[in-house]
Amino acid sequence: RKEQEIQRLSAEVQSLKNPQSLSPSPRLEELREENARLKYRLNILKRSLEEERTHCTKSMMNINQRLQEIFGEAIRASCPDLDNPPLAVTPNQQPKFGDYQCNSAMAMAQMLKTQGVKANPREIAQKIIQNLPDNELIQKTEIAGPGFINIHLKRMFVSKLLTNLLINGVQPPPLASRKKVVVDFSSPNIAKEMHVGHLRSTIIGDSMCRLFEFLGYDVLRLNHVGDWGTQFGMLIAHLQDKFPDYLTVSPPIGDLQAFYKESKKRFDEEEDFKRRAYQCVVRLQSKEPDFIKAWNLICDVSRKEFQKVYDCLDIQIIERGESYYQDMMTEAVKEFEERGLVQQDEGRKIVFAPGQPIPLTVVKSDGGYTYDTSDLAALRQRLFEEKADVIIYVTDSGQGTHFQVVFAAAQMIGWYDPQVTRVEHAGFGVVLGEDKKKFKTRSGDTVRLMDLLEEGLKRSMDKLKDKERDKVLTPEELIKAQRAVAFGCIKYADLSHNRINDYVFSFDKMLDDRGNTAAYLLYAFTRIRSIARLANIDEATLRKAAETTEVLLDHEKEWKLGKCILRFPEILQKILDDLLLHTLCDYLYELATTFTEFYDNCYCVEKDRQTGEVVKVNMWRMLLCEATAAIMAKGFDILGLKPVQRM
């Protein structure tokens, strides 16, 4: 039987070599039929996937990402020999040439050239276009210049995405997995005033948390306050002298800053006091109850001060200071010692991480721990106990090297793999005064944060009264508008600058309602929201219209606005990658100005010139107003701005 089988197969092989001579074998026919069936099923699956993409999903589509998927497939098919071919799809800067642009062909030609293959970028672009898979969003493509591919989107497709947004609201793109994110921000020092550096960390960190939360991550907001260390010795010693009955009567420390200065002066000048201060530190570290009580009293005074700032800026944060990691520091140092990674240096214990300019000091010569130790212990806790997938430290750029060394040491000992866990320092520049020098009061002191926020409130009320808003708003509305403008402007002024750069703090610029400021955007938003109200269209009518009215995009300004609205997910994805929030501010400003162009050129509501009565409402344009407002509201939410109904 085996021989028969071999003969049969040999005959089949011969027949395949010479297909004309023989009728096809039944097995081959079966395979062909099976292949045709599979192809048919594959096409059906592809089609239903396309439909699912356009219909079922409630979340907003990232058009850029979708185009990258489509072009990625085409690029791989047109140059299968290229390893990791470059994929570059960006919005087109000149709308007359198209909506998006793929610029991969030139870079691919360059790559082929280095492999000794001559290639014309225009020909590669042609190949990419020929290999584009069937898709739901591209109307047409054109090759321009040396090999740019201009992409025109289908208007119908964009219109459907806008309808989806209007019906389902601004929904984040689906998450592959719900990652745990730890953001370490704000982090002032106990017994010291919060200053403008803490303001930046607080605002930037809060906004990053809001972004991760909107996208569906599990976010832990941590306040790594400086609540432990030698300074508590002098504070407790001073407390014992000034308020001897502090254990039974709560000490009336009104001004902790002054209290700190008094104790520091005594520490520097009185030998006896200095000795007692050191004893107090030892007794605090031994956790003696009376000393823990004194420490808690001092921390509580500070906490109340910090909370005033957090209440103004609407900040949610969990305090977990350096004291939390005390016992973990011993564990961390022990782990480095057991692995033979600790060196002795004049009584200190130090750790060198590969490729780093300076070592970490994990134990001082007096046996005490340092910032290096507490940051290592905190990182270890966040990786192993919190099981964080992403850890972000929001502090000034001056601490960049410190964190770089801490992260390198943690990788060296094998606590995390940077390919798997994202641990990052999001640094920021300093706050400057209008004289471009470090922001200080006239007397040269650091500016108290509460003073700054109160000044903001005063200035924003002056601004509202200049605009005579006090004559049209109720007292409650006026206070709401005052707070929205004051705190919104302070946050936005910070977030709208690239965080890496220093930024000049200027109330005049912040409160200007022209240009890229919160004042301008908040007014623009209130105006957009009022269009429907003034046309007597209620929310129920708009909701019904969203389900029944097609959003037409025939006018160039409608088309421009529609596309701008739908770029929101792309913007969020970019910020997720680089943690630069000014991109969102730039986008919101662009959206507001694009809306103004649209509103100036396309009537939404026609009124009778004599009576002022509404004659005609253009419903699909009203829906474009709604979609713009929905995106702006979500953008404000991520930035921590609070728009008000009336302003």
Secondary structure, 3 states (H helix, E strand, C coil): CHHHHHHHHHHHHHHHHCCCCCCCCHHHHHHHHHHHHHHHHHHHHHHHHHHHHHCCCCCCCCHHHHHHHHHHHHHHHHCCCCCCCCCCEEECCCHHHCCEEECHHHHHHHHHHHCCCCCCHHHHHHHHHHCCCCCCCEEEEEEECCCEEEEEECHHHHHHHHHHHHHHCCCCCCCCCCCEEEEECCCCECCCCCCHHHHHHHHHHHHHHHHHHHCCCEEEEEECCECCCCHHHHHHHHHHHHCCCCCCCCCCCCCHHHHHHHHHHHHHHCHHHHHHHHHHHHHHHCCCHHHHHHHHHHHHHHHHHHHHHHHHHCCCCEECCHHHHHHHHHHHHHHHHHCCCEEEECCEEEECCCCCCCCEEEECCCCCCCHHHHHHHHHHHHHHCCCCCEEEECCEHHHHHHHHHHHHHHHHCCCCCCCCCEEEECCECCEECCCCCECECCCCCECCHHHHHHHHHHHHHHHHHHCCHHHCCCHHHHHHHHHHHHHHHHHHHHHCCCCCCCEECCHHHHCCCCCCCHHHHHHHHHHHHHHHHHCCCCHHHHHHHHHHCCCCCCCHHHHHHHHHHCCHHHHHHHHHHHCCCHHHHHHHHHHHHHHHHHHHHCCCEEECCCCCCEEEECHHHHHHHHHHHHHHHHHHHHHCCCCCCCC
